[in-house]
Amino acid sequence: MRSKNKFVDLVEECRVKFQESYEEEFGGNVKVITVFSEANTVVTFYISVRGKHRKFEDALRFHSDQIMEMRSYAQCYARLYHKEIKEREWRTKK
């Protein structure tokens, strides 16, 4: 039971980091909702961003074995996602 509590604590830490990184990258209103499944071993982050220039939703799913990946995504995913959006928009403008 202890390890599941650690996973839940880590998920909350990552939820906050996701929210902070999206707000820093996009501004506006960011909402991150976590949904646990499979006896709290899988978590899905539902991310809703309502900013000046963009409105979008995203969902990322992690298993409890992906703790390091979840941490790194939570810290930098918004920046990577923003770069991908910019590149996609740039390609369509050609």
C-alpha positions in Angstrom: 0.0 0.0 0.0 2.9 2.3 0.7 4.2 2.3 -2.9 0.7 3.2 -4.2 0.7 6.2 -1.9 4.1 7.2 -3.2 2.8 6.9 -6.8 -0.3 9.1 -5.9 2.0 11.7 -4.3 4.3 11.7 -7.3 1.2 12.1 -9.6 0.1 15.2 -7.7 3.6 16.6 -7.9 3.6 16.0 -11.6 0.1 17.5 -12.0 1.4 20.7 -10.5 4.5 20.7 -12.7 2.4 20.1 -15.8 0.2 23.1 -14.9 3.1 25.4 -14.2 4.9 24.4 -17.4 1.9 24.9 -19.6 1.1 28.3 -17.9 4.7 29.4 -18.4 4.7 28.3 -22.1 1.2 29.3 -23.1 -0.2 31.7 -20.4 -3.9 31.8 -20.0 -5.9 29.3 -18.0 -4.6 25.8 -17.6 -6.5 23.0 -15.9 -4.9 19.6 -15.3 -7.1 16.8 -14.1 -5.7 13.4 -13.1 -7.7 10.2 -13.5 -6.4 6.9 -12.0 -7.3 3.5 -13.3 -6.2 -0.1 -12.9 -6.0 0.0 -9.1 -4.1 3.3 -9.1 -1.3 2.0 -11.2 -2.2 4.0 -14.3 -2.8 7.7 -14.4 -4.1 9.9 -17.2 -3.4 13.6 -17.2 -6.2 15.5 -19.0 -4.8 19.0 -19.8 -7.0 21.9 -21.0 -5.3 25.1 -22.1 -7.2 28.3 -22.8 -4.8 31.0 -23.7 -4.8 34.2 -25.8 -3.5 32.5 -29.0 -4.4 28.9 -28.6 -7.0 26.7 -27.1 -6.4 23.0 -27.0 -6.8 19.8 -24.9 -4.3 17.0 -24.4 -4.2 13.7 -22.6 -1.1 11.8 -21.5 -1.2 8.4 -19.9 1.5 6.9 -17.7 1.9 3.6 -15.8 3.5 3.5 -12.4 6.6 1.9 -13.9 7.1 5.1 -16.0 7.9 7.4 -13.0 11.1 9.0 -14.4 9.4 9.5 -17.8 6.4 11.1 -16.1 8.7 13.5 -14.2 10.6 14.6 -17.2 7.5 15.1 -19.3 5.9 17.1 -16.5 8.8 19.5 -16.5 9.3 20.1 -20.2 6.4 18.7 -22.3 4.6 22.0 -22.8 7.7 23.5 -24.4 8.2 20.5 -26.7 4.5 20.5 -27.5 4.6 24.2 -28.4 7.6 23.7 -30.7 5.7 20.9 -32.4 2.7 23.1 -32.9 4.8 26.0 -34.3 6.6 23.6 -36.7 3.2 22.2 -37.9 1.8 25.6 -38.5 5.0 26.8 -40.2 4.8 23.7 -42.6 1.2 24.5 -43.5 1.9 28.1 -44.3 4.4 27.2 -47.1 
